[in-house]
């Protein structure tokens, strides 16, 4: 296979083959994230950076980080394997690269954390351009050991937001991740999975069909080359990509120790708004969410709250919740006082109502007439009473 862009890149200017090979090599030569590799690429470009590493013309911490893999150039094999799996290598030189998402890695908060280095390139499998998917997107994360409450909340968020054109980004894990993806798919909307293994692998294996559906509706993304196996540290590393590609991060359920809190921390460092769904105070799966709220995360209770946070300023505003109305809501103060004075199981004269309400007789009579017109007072044999429920209009 020629090492050029394929698939979605057809019809656009192709990325030079040497750039793709260089970035494929750089992705494998050092375990992501590697700020030293990123800095070297910025200094001299990907092709020259790859050559310097191959020749050993490097110094400092980078020497140790590439020592084990420097001599093993598998770029062509990785590109071939990706092509066979229906994946492609997306690089910053491609117009499909979501540059706005990854500029966040240059923010002050990100630079203060050495592990928050931008990706050198990404392996992508899917039908949609990554730049389009990230244009309006939100990350939804949470516990693998989710409760029924949590999976319901995540599925509703995924469904409503995807139905509104928001890309739902998550990690394809059990629990909250899967519920968010499935909610988006059920709405026929876009969704994106960020993996901690190669783009050709189904992890967890039980989600093979789910991952195929995600690739068909959106994309599967990974920093790790084809064949790469999942590892604990890789899940933590990929969380920064989850945080960066979304316009905000929603934590649905999280225990006291949860990888979702790492994603929230990365999102905060990258300047992304962090949101949390509250849960029962008795639930161990909501402890992390409540702590996030205490630390400043925005509490969200419905999809409209999320859309207001990540959407267009002053446009995507959440409507106030529907509130039940009572017949007495619009009463003026005098009418409300007289209505409160009306007995529930008796009938009184105006004099007694004057005494109970503290109003002048003329004010009481005027209020009673208005209440009668509304069906909130009834005149019977010279006395006033509240009408029976069936008689109220």
CORKAGI-V731039 format. One record per backbone hydrogen bond with DSSP energy under -1.0 kcal/mol. CO is the residue of the C=O (numbers start at 0). NH is the residue of the N-H. Records with the same first field share a line. If there is no record, write none. Layout:
CO->NH ; NH
This chain:
1->3
5->8
6->9
8->11
15->19
16->20
17->21
18->22
19->23
20->24
21->25
22->26
23->27
24->28
33->37
34->38
35->39
36->40
37->41
38->42
39->43
40->44
44->48
45->49
46->50
47->51
48->52
49->53
50->54
51->56
55->57
59->62
60->64
61->65
65->69
68->71
73->77
74->78
75->79
76->80
77->81
78->82
79->83
80->84
81->86
82->85
87->123
89->121
90->93
93->96
96->98
97->101
98->102
101->104
102->105
103->106
106->110
107->111
109->112
112->115
114->116
121->89
122->221
123->87
124->219
128->132
129->133
135->166
136->246
137->168
138->249
140->251
142->175
143->145
146->150
147->151
148->152
149->153
150->154
151->155
152->156
153->157
154->158
155->159
156->160
157->161
158->162
159->163
160->165
161->164
166->137
167->191
168->139
169->193
172->177
174->178
175->179
176->180
177->181
178->182
179->183
180->184
181->185
182->186
183->188
184->187
189->167
190->218
191->169
192->220
197->200
203->206
204->207
206->210
207->211
208->212
209->213
210->214
211->215
212->216
213->217
214->126
217->127
218->192
219->124
220->194
221->122
224->227
227->197
230->234
231->235
232->236
233->237
236->239
237->241
238->242
239->243
240->244
247->138
248->274
249->140
250->276
252->142
253->287
257->260
258->262
259->263
260->264
261->265
262->266
263->267
264->268
265->269
266->271
267->270
272->248
273->297
274->250
275->299
279->282
282->285
284->253
285->289
286->290
287->291
288->292
289->293
290->294
291->296
292->295
297->275
301->304 ; 305
302->306
303->307
304->308
305->309
306->310
311->314 ; 315
314->316
325->328
327->330
331->335
332->336
333->337
334->338
335->339
336->340
337->341
342->385
347->383
348->352
349->353
350->354
351->355
352->356
353->357
359->363
360->364
361->365
362->366
363->367
364->368
365->369
366->370
367->371
368->372
369->373
370->375
371->374
377->384
379->382
382->379
383->347
384->377
387->390
388->391
